[in-house]
Amino acid sequence: MLIIVIIIGIMALVFIANRSKYFLHMLQLEGYNSEQFQKWINSNKEKSFFSKK
């Protein structure tokens, strides 16, 4: 049972790391302008997992 929890935890960390890297890239493309980044999040709700849908 412990092995399953560890494997799921590792998978979750990999997923979070990949998503964070993607959103950092989007923020960099927007020139660290939080207003433009927020507009991007609102227009790409299917890609953003932390926005209100």
Sequence and secondary structure as in RCSB ss.txt:
>XXXX:A:sequence
MLIIVIIIGIMALVFIANRSKYFLHMLQLEGYNSEQFQKWINSNKEKSFFSKK
>XXXX:A:secstr
 HHHHHHHHHHHHHHHHHHHHHHHHHHHHTTT HHHHHHHHHHTTTT SSS  
